[in-house]
Amino acid sequence: MGNSDLEISRAAKLVPMAKLAEKLGFREDEVEPYGRFKAKIRLEAEKRLGPPKAKMVVVTAITPTPLGEGKTVTTVGLGQALRQIGVNSWTCIRQPSAGPVFGIKGGAAGGGKSQVVPMEDINLHLTGDIHAVAIAHNLLAAFVDNHLNKGNALRIDPEGIQWGRVVDVNDRALRKVLVGLGDDCGPIRHSHFDIAVASEVMAVLALASSPKDLRERLARMIVGFRDGADGKPVLATAGDLKCAGAMAALLREALRPNLMQDMEGGPAFVHCGPFGNIAHGNSSIVADRIAARLADVVVTEAGFGSDLGFEKFVHVKTAAGGIPANAAVLVCTCRALKAHSGLFKVRPGMPLDPLLENENLDALEKGIGNLGHHIRNVRGFGIPVVVAINRFPGDSDREIARVRKYALEQGATDAVESQVHSKGGAGGAELAKAVIKAAGEGRTAKPLFVPDAPVEEKIRAIAAKVYGAAGVNFSPEAKGRIKRLERLGLDRMAVCMAKTHLSTSHDPELKGAPEGFTIPVREIRISAGAGFLVPFCGDVSTMPGLPSHPAGERIDIDDDGNVTGLA
């Protein structure tokens, strides 16, 4: 058995952060060190460095399976490969949540010879940004309950409060809770916990462009409804509760992006961590904007498949002030496409069917339509897409050739075998060349609708053009919320769809490229601070649960205090 990702990462020869930051062009007063190999970059650097000049390449993927397709590996490896062929490139990724780290995935900083390092730092606390998000979120929750307890001068409806609490672990027991049960703690009411990275605060942090913008967004966040002067319900916000300033103070440091390095000494920003299925799934705007002033190419990763993180990159992140995408890389694997055939049951932690790990052209043919769906998605936004075929040892040459031929038939600019996991940047040279060619076409991603289109029109457009749905069914609750949004003047906000990441539809059991289904929208939540509405499609949870054997069972420290067991 080969070395683990953790062992490989520790073999990297790291450049001290002070030296790396200086080499990259940062001034000493713009760098706040957190130990020897990580630092925060002050936002003043963006103003000094002038306008952005880089091409923006977004790494997305086919519909993920529990096998893992290597999207982060490809993101990091592509950054390394670009530098190996002489291109000044930066990598931007999200910080992993402790939920998946201790749940199913283990580490999430790349893998093999394409990682951001130190690997254990990224996966365990980093610089404390997620903790800051959780504290800020829970401070507002405490303000809400304190306000109710102290007379409720704003006349907030206790049963209409949508602001729960958060914690950054997978804990299904907290999905529904009662609060206010102790003496002098009331009123007693139903509430809930979300995982911290699903908090609107995290979405706001990733979309904020400055401390002022952060403060204003926090003030707009809605906690529930209250009685207006004329007796009609109006929104109750963090600003109304006079909590936004304290929240901004807690997040002041977290707004600054975290600078680290990859296995080959190249620069990487690791900043923010919103999930792609229940939030917008992209790293921060400020990280991309600073990197784009120093690089010729920025490689940034969007969560899950093109139907989630990539769609939201265009409709949410870019719309909020991010840099438009010039090209996309679509990561796939032969074994994942075989899994999309529906012929296999794939469960985390369970042995794989040998037919997934060995040549099976029949299964590949039955599942390959998922790749075509995602190619069409990216092309629908008007930019070129390069397919990265992340090769595993059991893949045959015939399988690789079939995937490449199919990808080109479906309109991919190129389809290239990638071996960055085993070879680092050297294993992605052909991919890097294909990406440079695609990004040089001079295109930018365009939204599927005008920004101020009504919410229902946006939902229907995404369902049809991105998911391939035949229609949308709005529940009575969702219809009522749309009418309320119209009365409040909020029905023209951006849309951030919440749905399963395991299918292009709302149903995780519909594999491949399903057609003819109807998307059910059961409710619509308002994230006014982030600037979007969240339609919930089907059964999707904002608080994941742990599996039967969590990854945390393997994580430990040795006698010298070194972390062990991170995959």
Backbone torsions as a table, in degrees:
resi	resn	phi	psi	omega
1	MET	NA	137.2	-179.2
2	GLY	-75.9	177.0	179.3
3	ASN	-68.1	149.3	176.8
4	SER	-73.6	164.4	176.4
5	ASP	-57.2	-39.4	-179.9
6	LEU	-63.5	-43.2	179.1
7	GLU	-66.0	-40.4	178.3
8	ILE	-63.6	-42.8	-178.1
9	SER	-62.6	-35.7	-178.7
10	ARG	-72.5	-14.8	177.8
11	ALA	-84.0	-9.2	-179.1
12	ALA	-68.5	142.6	176.3
13	LYS	-90.9	102.4	-173.2
14	LEU	-85.4	144.7	175.2
15	VAL	-90.7	127.6	176.6
16	PRO	-52.6	139.4	-171.3
17	MET	-60.6	-38.3	-179.6
18	ALA	-59.9	-41.0	179.8
19	LYS	-70.1	-41.9	179.9
20	LEU	-64.4	-45.7	-178.5
21	ALA	-61.3	-40.5	178.5
22	GLU	-65.1	-42.8	179.8
23	LYS	-62.2	-34.3	-177.7
24	LEU	-76.4	-17.2	178.0
25	GLY	112.0	10.6	177.9
26	PHE	-88.1	145.3	174.1
27	ARG	-82.0	157.4	-177.1
28	GLU	-58.5	-37.6	-177.4
29	ASP	-78.2	-2.4	176.2
30	GLU	-96.8	-4.2	-173.6
31	VAL	-115.4	126.1	176.4
32	GLU	-114.2	100.5	-175.0
33	PRO	-67.6	141.4	170.4
34	TYR	-121.5	81.0	-172.0
35	GLY	81.3	-162.1	-174.3
36	ARG	-84.5	-25.6	-167.6
37	PHE	-126.8	20.8	173.9
38	LYS	-153.0	151.8	-178.5
39	ALA	-157.3	157.3	170.2
40	LYS	-100.1	144.6	179.5
41	ILE	-107.3	126.2	-179.9
42	ARG	-70.2	145.2	-174.3
43	LEU	-69.3	-16.1	177.1
44	GLU	-59.7	-23.6	179.9
45	ALA	-61.3	-35.3	-179.0
46	GLU	-59.9	-43.7	-179.1
47	LYS	-65.7	-39.6	-176.9
48	ARG	-70.9	-32.2	-170.6
49	LEU	-81.1	-5.0	176.1
50	GLY	84.7	-167.9	-174.3
51	PRO	-72.7	156.5	176.7
52	PRO	-68.1	145.7	-178.5
53	LYS	-128.1	-10.0	-170.6
54	ALA	-81.4	154.1	165.2
55	LYS	-78.8	141.3	-178.7
56	MET	-104.9	119.6	178.9
57	VAL	-114.3	121.6	-178.1
58	VAL	-102.5	127.5	178.0
59	VAL	-95.8	121.6	177.8
60	THR	-127.5	-166.1	-173.3
61	ALA	-158.0	171.0	167.7
62	ILE	-67.9	176.9	176.9
63	THR	-61.4	123.8	-174.5
64	PRO	-69.1	153.7	173.1
65	THR	-122.6	167.1	176.6
66	PRO	-62.2	-10.0	179.8
67	LEU	-72.8	-28.8	-175.1
68	GLY	84.1	125.4	-177.4
69	GLU	-99.2	-10.2	177.3
70	GLY	84.8	36.0	-178.4
71	LYS	-67.9	-45.9	178.6
72	THR	-68.3	-39.0	175.2
73	VAL	-55.5	-45.4	-179.1
74	THR	-67.9	-40.1	178.2
75	THR	-58.2	-51.0	-178.9
76	VAL	-67.5	-44.6	-179.0
77	GLY	-63.0	-36.8	178.0
78	LEU	-64.6	-40.9	176.4
79	GLY	-59.5	-42.0	178.3
80	GLN	-66.1	-42.3	-178.3
81	ALA	-64.6	-40.3	179.0
82	LEU	-60.2	-42.1	179.4
83	ARG	-68.3	-32.4	178.8
84	GLN	-66.3	-28.1	177.9
85	ILE	-96.3	13.5	171.9
86	GLY	92.9	14.4	-179.4
87	VAL	-100.6	130.9	177.8
88	ASN	-75.3	103.5	-173.7
89	SER	-125.8	148.5	173.8
90	TRP	-120.7	151.6	176.7
91	THR	-113.9	137.9	175.9
92	CYS	-127.9	120.0	178.3
93	ILE	-132.2	168.8	177.6
94	ARG	-87.1	157.8	172.1
95	GLN	-81.0	132.5	179.3
96	PRO	-65.4	143.1	171.2
97	SER	-77.9	147.7	176.4
98	ALA	-67.0	-20.2	178.8
99	GLY	-58.6	-61.7	177.0
100	PRO	-64.4	-35.2	-178.6
101	VAL	-57.8	-44.8	-179.1
102	PHE	-95.3	-1.7	-179.7
103	GLY	-97.1	-87.5	-174.4
104	ILE	-108.9	-44.6	-165.2
105	LYS	-78.6	-32.1	-166.3
106	GLY	74.7	-142.8	-177.8
107	GLY	-65.9	155.6	-177.4
108	ALA	-143.8	47.6	-179.6
109	ALA	-116.8	23.0	-172.0
110	GLY	103.1	-161.4	-179.8
111	GLY	-168.0	162.8	179.8
112	GLY	58.5	-128.6	-179.1
113	LYS	-94.4	13.3	176.6
114	SER	-128.1	80.9	-178.7
115	GLN	-134.5	156.0	164.7
116	VAL	-93.0	136.4	-171.8
117	VAL	-130.0	157.7	-1.9
118	PRO	-66.8	130.2	-173.9
119	MET	-62.8	-41.5	-178.3
120	GLU	-69.6	-29.1	177.9
121	ASP	-66.0	-43.1	-179.0
122	ILE	-62.5	-42.1	-175.0
123	ASN	-81.7	-17.7	-176.0
124	LEU	-126.3	89.3	172.1
125	HIS	81.8	-40.9	-174.3
126	LEU	53.8	-111.0	178.0
127	THR	-110.5	13.9	174.7
128	GLY	87.7	13.3	-176.5
129	ASP	-62.5	-43.7	-177.9
130	ILE	-66.5	-35.6	175.5
131	HIS	-63.1	-39.7	178.8
132	ALA	-63.6	-40.2	176.8
133	VAL	-60.7	-46.4	-178.2
134	ALA	-63.7	-42.2	-179.4
135	ILE	-66.1	-43.1	179.2
136	ALA	-62.8	-43.7	178.7
137	HIS	-61.0	-48.7	-175.8
138	ASN	-71.4	-25.2	174.0
139	LEU	-63.4	-43.6	178.2
140	LEU	-63.8	-39.7	177.2
141	ALA	-60.9	-40.5	178.2
142	ALA	-65.6	-38.6	177.2
143	PHE	-62.4	-40.0	179.9
144	VAL	-60.5	-52.1	-177.2
145	ASP	-68.9	-32.7	176.2
146	ASN	-65.8	-39.0	179.3
147	HIS	-63.7	-43.2	177.5
148	LEU	-62.0	-40.5	-176.5
149	ASN	-70.7	-29.5	-174.6
150	LYS	-98.4	27.7	172.4
151	GLY	112.7	-17.0	175.7
152	ASN	54.8	56.9	-178.5
153	ALA	-60.2	-28.7	179.8
154	LEU	-81.1	-6.5	-179.4
155	ARG	57.4	48.0	177.0
156	ILE	-74.9	135.6	178.7
157	ASP	-75.6	112.3	-177.7
158	PRO	-58.8	-32.7	-178.7
159	GLU	-83.0	-7.8	179.4
160	GLY	-104.3	10.4	-178.9
161	ILE	-76.0	126.7	-179.0
162	GLN	-104.7	-3.0	-176.2
163	TRP	-94.3	107.2	177.4
164	GLY	-94.3	-146.9	177.5
165	ARG	-124.0	167.7	-177.4
166	VAL	-135.2	156.9	171.9
167	VAL	-152.1	144.8	-173.4
168	ASP	-94.3	52.8	169.2
169	VAL	-139.7	157.3	173.6
170	ASN	-77.5	116.2	-175.2
171	ASP	-148.7	86.7	-174.6
172	ARG	-62.7	-23.1	-178.5
173	ALA	-65.0	-15.7	-177.0
174	LEU	-99.8	6.3	-177.1
175	ARG	-61.3	-35.8	175.9
176	LYS	-133.0	128.9	-178.0
177	VAL	-138.7	161.7	168.2
178	LEU	-107.8	132.5	177.7
179	VAL	-117.2	160.3	178.0
180	GLY	84.4	21.7	-173.5
181	LEU	-78.4	-23.1	-176.9
182	GLY	-79.4	170.7	176.5
183	ASP	-61.1	134.9	178.9
184	ASP	57.0	31.1	179.9
185	CYS	-113.7	-7.0	-170.1
186	GLY	-70.5	-177.7	5.1
187	PRO	-76.1	152.8	175.5
188	ILE	-72.3	132.2	-179.9
189	ARG	-155.2	160.3	175.8
190	HIS	-77.1	142.0	176.3
191	SER	-148.7	-165.0	-176.2
192	HIS	-160.1	164.3	169.7
193	PHE	-115.5	140.4	167.8
194	ASP	-111.0	163.3	169.3
195	ILE	-71.2	145.8	-169.0
196	ALA	-57.1	-38.1	-177.0
197	VAL	-72.8	-10.3	173.6
198	ALA	-87.3	-4.7	179.3
199	SER	-63.6	143.7	173.5
200	GLU	-60.7	-27.1	178.3
201	VAL	-60.4	-40.0	177.9
202	MET	-65.5	-42.4	177.6
203	ALA	-61.2	-41.7	178.6
204	VAL	-63.1	-45.0	-179.4
205	LEU	-58.4	-41.2	-178.3
206	ALA	-72.3	-25.0	-176.5
207	LEU	-99.5	-13.6	-177.1
208	ALA	-71.3	141.0	-177.0
209	SER	-104.4	-9.6	-177.7
210	SER	-164.9	165.8	175.4
211	PRO	-57.9	-38.6	179.2
212	LYS	-63.7	-45.9	178.5
213	ASP	-62.4	-41.0	177.6
214	LEU	-59.0	-48.5	-178.5
215	ARG	-61.6	-41.9	-179.3
216	GLU	-68.8	-39.0	178.4
217	ARG	-65.4	-42.9	178.9
218	LEU	-60.5	-40.4	-179.0
219	ALA	-64.2	-29.0	-177.9
220	ARG	-82.2	-10.1	-176.1
221	MET	-63.5	135.8	-173.2
222	ILE	-95.9	129.6	176.4
223	VAL	-99.2	-22.1	-178.8
224	GLY	168.6	-152.1	-178.4
225	PHE	-123.7	153.5	178.1
226	ARG	-139.6	167.5	178.6
227	ASP	-79.6	127.4	176.5
228	GLY	-82.3	179.8	-177.5
229	ALA	-62.5	-30.2	-179.5
230	ASP	-96.2	11.4	178.9
231	GLY	85.4	-6.8	178.7
232	LYS	-86.1	146.3	-177.7
233	PRO	-68.6	137.1	174.4
234	VAL	-129.6	169.9	-176.3
235	LEU	-76.4	143.7	172.0
236	ALA	-109.5	126.3	-171.8
237	THR	-119.8	169.8	174.2
238	ALA	-62.5	-31.8	176.3
239	GLY	-65.4	-40.1	177.4
240	ASP	-60.2	-36.7	-178.7
241	LEU	-84.3	-0.1	178.7
242	LYS	57.9	40.1	-179.2
243	CYS	-109.1	-16.0	-172.1
244	ALA	-61.7	-37.7	-179.3
245	GLY	-63.2	-44.6	178.7
246	ALA	-65.4	-38.5	177.1
247	MET	-62.7	-42.6	178.6
248	ALA	-61.9	-39.0	178.5
249	ALA	-62.8	-38.7	178.5
250	LEU	-67.6	-27.5	-174.7
251	LEU	-101.2	3.0	-175.4
252	ARG	-56.3	-47.2	179.8
253	GLU	-73.3	-36.6	-176.7
254	ALA	-64.3	-23.9	179.8
255	LEU	-68.6	-20.8	-178.9
256	ARG	-82.5	128.1	-175.6
257	PRO	-68.3	151.0	-178.4
258	ASN	-93.7	121.3	179.7
259	LEU	-94.4	128.6	176.2
260	MET	-138.2	-161.0	-178.7
261	GLN	-144.7	158.0	176.6
262	ASP	-91.5	-176.8	-175.5
263	MET	-61.5	-21.5	-177.1
264	GLU	-108.2	16.5	174.9
265	GLY	83.1	9.9	178.9
266	GLY	-83.6	156.8	-175.5
267	PRO	-76.5	143.1	177.3
268	ALA	-145.2	131.4	169.8
269	PHE	-94.1	131.6	176.2
270	VAL	-121.1	103.1	-169.6
271	HIS	-150.1	126.5	178.8
272	CYS	69.5	160.8	-174.7
273	GLY	-152.1	43.7	178.6
274	PRO	-66.8	137.1	176.9
275	PHE	-66.0	150.2	-178.9
276	GLY	-85.3	-17.5	-179.4
277	ASN	-92.9	-23.9	-179.2
278	ILE	-124.0	-1.3	173.3
279	ALA	-141.0	-161.7	-173.9
280	HIS	-86.9	-12.3	166.8
281	GLY	69.6	28.7	-179.0
282	ASN	-133.6	152.7	176.3
283	SER	-71.2	-177.6	-166.6
284	SER	-76.5	151.4	173.5
285	ILE	-62.9	-42.4	-176.4
286	VAL	-65.5	-34.7	177.4
287	ALA	-63.7	-48.3	179.1
288	ASP	-60.5	-41.4	-174.3
289	ARG	-71.3	-36.8	176.1
290	ILE	-70.5	-45.2	179.4
291	ALA	-59.6	-38.7	-177.2
292	ALA	-69.2	-13.2	176.6
293	ARG	-89.0	-12.9	-176.9
294	LEU	-114.4	-21.2	-174.2
295	ALA	-106.4	166.0	168.5
296	ASP	-93.3	-28.4	176.3
297	VAL	-138.1	130.5	172.2
298	VAL	-108.0	126.6	176.7
299	VAL	-104.8	113.4	-177.4
300	THR	-122.9	149.2	-174.3
301	GLU	-108.8	137.8	175.8
302	ALA	-111.0	140.7	-172.3
303	GLY	-67.0	141.8	176.5
304	PHE	56.9	-147.7	-174.4
305	GLY	-86.1	-178.3	-177.6
306	SER	-65.8	-20.4	179.8
307	ASP	-76.8	-9.6	-178.9
308	LEU	-120.9	-89.0	-173.5
309	GLY	-58.6	-40.2	-178.7
310	PHE	-69.2	-44.8	177.0
311	GLU	-56.6	-40.5	-178.6
312	LYS	-76.6	-25.4	172.3
313	PHE	-57.3	-44.3	-177.9
314	VAL	-75.6	-49.6	-171.0
315	HIS	-84.6	-20.4	-178.5
316	VAL	-115.0	-58.1	-173.8
317	LYS	-67.6	-52.9	179.5
318	THR	-61.6	-40.5	-179.5
319	ALA	-63.2	-28.3	-179.3
320	ALA	-84.4	-2.0	178.9
321	GLY	123.6	9.9	177.2
322	GLY	-78.8	171.3	-178.8
323	ILE	-86.7	129.3	-177.3
324	PRO	-62.5	148.4	178.5
325	ALA	-75.8	140.4	176.2
326	ASN	-102.7	-23.4	179.0
327	ALA	-161.2	162.6	177.9
328	ALA	-130.4	149.5	170.5
329	VAL	-111.5	127.9	-178.4
330	LEU	-110.2	112.0	-175.0
331	VAL	-88.2	134.6	174.8
332	CYS	-143.7	164.0	172.2
333	THR	-134.3	153.1	178.0
334	CYS	-63.5	-42.2	-175.8
335	ARG	-69.1	-33.0	176.8
336	ALA	-68.4	-40.6	177.8
337	LEU	-64.9	-35.4	174.9
338	LYS	-65.5	-37.7	177.5
339	ALA	-63.9	-31.8	179.2
340	HIS	-72.5	-4.9	175.5
341	SER	-67.6	-20.3	-176.0
342	GLY	81.7	5.8	-177.4
343	LEU	-86.6	-9.6	-173.0
344	PHE	-128.6	150.6	170.8
345	LYS	-102.0	113.6	-178.5
346	VAL	-109.5	120.7	-178.8
347	ARG	-126.5	135.2	179.1
348	PRO	-55.6	134.2	176.3
349	GLY	83.0	-6.8	-179.5
350	MET	-99.0	147.9	178.7
351	PRO	-58.4	143.2	-179.6
352	LEU	-80.6	147.3	172.4
353	ASP	-61.7	131.1	-179.6
354	PRO	-55.7	-28.0	-180.0
355	LEU	-69.8	-14.6	173.4
356	LEU	-83.1	-30.8	-175.3
357	GLU	-92.7	-9.7	178.6
358	ASN	-120.7	171.4	-176.7
359	GLU	-57.8	130.5	177.3
360	ASN	-152.8	82.4	-175.2
361	LEU	-66.8	-28.8	179.0
362	ASP	-65.9	-47.5	178.2
363	ALA	-65.3	-38.1	178.3
364	LEU	-60.3	-43.0	-178.7
365	GLU	-64.6	-37.0	-178.7
366	LYS	-71.7	-26.2	-176.9
367	GLY	-104.8	-6.6	-171.7
368	ILE	-69.4	-17.4	178.1
369	GLY	-59.8	-25.4	177.7
370	ASN	-62.5	-38.0	176.6
371	LEU	-63.7	-43.8	179.1
372	GLY	-61.0	-38.9	178.4
373	HIS	-58.5	-46.2	-176.4
374	HIS	-73.5	-32.0	173.9
375	ILE	-61.8	-46.2	179.5
376	ARG	-63.4	-36.5	177.3
377	ASN	-57.0	-52.5	-177.3
378	VAL	-63.8	-44.9	179.4
379	ARG	-61.4	-29.0	178.6
380	GLY	-64.8	-21.1	176.9
381	PHE	-91.4	2.0	170.2
382	GLY	89.5	14.7	179.4
383	ILE	-123.5	156.9	179.1
384	PRO	-72.5	151.7	-179.9
385	VAL	-128.6	131.8	175.2
386	VAL	-107.5	126.4	178.3
387	VAL	-87.6	125.7	175.3
388	ALA	-102.6	113.6	179.7
389	ILE	-91.2	99.7	-176.7
390	ASN	-76.0	107.5	-170.1
391	ARG	-83.4	134.4	173.5
392	PHE	-109.1	158.8	-175.2
393	PRO	-55.7	-33.3	-176.9
394	GLY	-82.4	-5.6	-178.9
395	ASP	-70.3	137.6	178.0
396	SER	-94.1	160.0	177.1
397	ASP	-62.3	-34.7	179.6
398	ARG	-67.1	-37.5	177.1
399	GLU	-65.7	-45.5	178.9
400	ILE	-60.4	-44.1	-179.6
401	ALA	-63.0	-38.8	-179.9
402	ARG	-66.2	-42.4	179.3
403	VAL	-63.5	-42.9	-179.2
404	ARG	-63.5	-46.4	-179.5
405	LYS	-60.9	-44.3	-179.2
406	TYR	-63.9	-43.9	-179.1
407	ALA	-59.2	-42.6	179.2
408	LEU	-67.3	-37.9	177.1
409	GLU	-62.8	-32.3	-177.8
410	GLN	-85.1	-1.1	174.0
411	GLY	107.7	6.9	175.5
412	ALA	-65.4	142.4	176.7
413	THR	-63.4	-37.8	176.8
414	ASP	-159.4	163.8	175.5
415	ALA	-139.8	118.8	-167.5
416	VAL	-129.6	136.4	174.2
417	GLU	-70.0	135.7	-179.3
418	SER	-120.9	133.6	176.9
419	GLN	-130.6	41.1	-177.2
420	VAL	-71.3	-23.5	178.5
421	HIS	-63.7	-45.1	-175.9
422	SER	-89.7	-24.4	-173.3
423	LYS	-120.1	-1.8	-177.7
424	GLY	68.3	-149.9	-177.5
425	GLY	-56.7	-34.0	-179.6
426	ALA	-62.3	-27.0	179.8
427	GLY	-82.4	2.7	-179.0
428	GLY	-127.1	18.3	-176.1
429	ALA	-61.0	-44.8	-179.3
430	GLU	-67.5	-36.6	176.0
431	LEU	-62.5	-44.1	-179.6
432	ALA	-60.7	-42.4	179.7
433	LYS	-64.4	-40.2	178.9
434	ALA	-65.6	-37.2	-179.4
435	VAL	-68.3	-42.5	178.8
436	ILE	-60.5	-41.4	179.0
437	LYS	-64.3	-43.1	-179.4
438	ALA	-66.8	-45.2	-178.8
439	ALA	-66.0	-23.8	-179.7
440	GLY	-79.4	-1.0	179.8
441	GLU	-71.6	-14.1	175.1
442	GLY	82.2	20.1	179.5
443	ARG	-97.3	158.2	172.5
444	THR	-133.0	145.9	-177.8
445	ALA	-65.8	137.2	-179.3
446	LYS	-117.6	142.2	178.3
447	PRO	-66.6	163.6	-178.4
448	LEU	-87.2	-5.9	-177.9
449	PHE	-156.1	163.7	177.7
450	VAL	-69.8	145.9	-174.0
451	PRO	-57.5	-32.3	-176.5
452	ASP	-99.2	22.4	175.4
453	ALA	-65.4	151.1	178.5
454	PRO	-60.0	152.3	-175.1
455	VAL	-58.8	-41.3	-178.5
456	GLU	-64.2	-38.3	178.1
457	GLU	-64.0	-39.9	179.2
458	LYS	-65.8	-44.1	-180.0
459	ILE	-60.9	-45.7	-178.7
460	ARG	-65.0	-36.5	179.9
461	ALA	-66.7	-44.5	179.1
462	ILE	-65.4	-42.7	-179.7
463	ALA	-59.9	-43.2	-176.6
464	ALA	-78.9	-48.7	-171.1
465	LYS	-84.9	-24.2	-177.8
466	VAL	-106.6	-42.8	-178.8
467	TYR	-88.8	-24.0	-176.1
468	GLY	81.9	24.6	-177.9
469	ALA	-76.3	151.4	176.1
470	ALA	-82.8	-19.4	-179.5
471	GLY	-176.6	179.1	-179.5
472	VAL	-129.9	135.0	177.1
473	ASN	-114.8	113.1	179.9
474	PHE	-90.9	127.2	176.7
475	SER	-67.4	161.8	175.9
476	PRO	-55.5	-38.2	178.6
477	GLU	-63.9	-42.6	179.6
478	ALA	-66.2	-40.0	177.4
479	LYS	-62.4	-41.6	178.1
480	GLY	-63.7	-38.2	179.5
481	ARG	-67.5	-37.1	177.9
482	ILE	-62.0	-42.3	177.7
483	LYS	-62.7	-40.8	178.1
484	ARG	-65.6	-39.9	177.4
485	LEU	-60.8	-39.1	178.1
486	GLU	-63.2	-42.0	179.4
487	ARG	-66.3	-33.8	-178.4
488	LEU	-85.3	-6.7	-179.1
489	GLY	75.4	26.3	-177.4
490	LEU	-112.0	8.3	-173.0
491	ASP	-82.2	2.0	178.7
492	ARG	-109.7	13.2	179.2
493	MET	-72.3	167.4	174.5
494	ALA	-63.2	163.6	-179.2
495	VAL	-120.0	132.4	178.3
496	CYS	-125.2	94.7	-172.8
497	MET	-68.2	140.2	175.6
498	ALA	-114.2	117.3	-179.6
499	LYS	-157.3	174.0	178.2
500	THR	-61.7	146.8	175.6
501	HIS	-93.6	-4.4	-172.9
502	LEU	-91.4	3.4	177.9
503	SER	-155.8	154.3	173.1
504	THR	-72.6	-10.2	175.7
505	SER	-98.6	-165.0	175.7
506	HIS	-88.9	-10.1	-172.2
507	ASP	-108.6	115.0	-177.3
508	PRO	-62.2	-16.2	-179.3
509	GLU	-85.2	-10.3	178.6
510	LEU	-88.0	101.0	-173.5
511	LYS	-93.1	174.5	176.9
512	GLY	69.8	-125.8	179.7
513	ALA	-127.4	74.8	-175.0
514	PRO	-64.6	152.9	178.6
515	GLU	-137.2	163.2	172.4
516	GLY	77.7	4.6	-178.8
517	PHE	-88.8	161.5	176.8
518	THR	-112.9	129.6	180.0
519	ILE	-81.1	122.0	175.1
520	PRO	-90.3	124.8	174.6
521	VAL	-103.9	108.8	-173.0
522	ARG	-90.4	-27.4	177.4
523	GLU	-159.6	164.5	177.5
524	ILE	-134.1	119.7	178.8
525	ARG	-100.4	153.8	-177.5
526	ILE	-105.1	122.0	173.1
527	SER	-116.3	76.1	-172.2
528	ALA	-67.8	-31.1	177.8
529	GLY	-67.8	-43.9	176.8
530	ALA	-71.4	-22.8	177.7
531	GLY	89.6	24.0	178.2
532	PHE	-144.9	164.3	173.7
533	LEU	-103.3	147.1	-176.7
534	VAL	-118.1	97.1	172.9
535	PRO	-77.3	129.2	179.0
536	PHE	-96.4	120.6	-175.8
537	CYS	-107.9	115.1	179.7
538	GLY	70.5	-153.7	-174.4
539	ASP	-97.8	94.1	178.2
540	VAL	-129.1	135.2	-174.6
541	SER	-107.9	144.4	175.2
542	THR	-94.2	4.3	173.4
543	MET	-134.9	99.0	-179.9
544	PRO	-66.9	163.0	174.1
545	GLY	-110.3	167.7	177.9
546	LEU	-85.9	150.8	174.4
547	PRO	-78.1	178.3	-179.6
548	SER	-60.5	-35.8	178.5
549	HIS	-127.8	86.7	-176.9
550	PRO	-60.8	150.6	176.0
551	ALA	-59.1	-26.4	178.9
552	GLY	-61.1	-20.1	177.3
553	GLU	-63.5	-26.0	-176.7
554	ARG	-92.7	-14.7	-173.3
555	ILE	-88.1	134.9	-174.3
556	ASP	-158.4	-174.5	169.9
557	ILE	-127.0	151.4	176.0
558	ASP	-89.6	-174.5	-175.5
559	ASP	-64.0	-21.1	179.6
560	ASP	-96.3	3.2	178.3
561	GLY	88.1	8.1	178.4
562	ASN	-80.7	139.9	179.2
563	VAL	-69.9	139.6	174.8
564	THR	-129.1	159.5	170.8
565	GLY	87.2	-2.9	174.4
566	LEU	-72.7	124.0	-175.6
567	ALA	-75.2	NA	NA
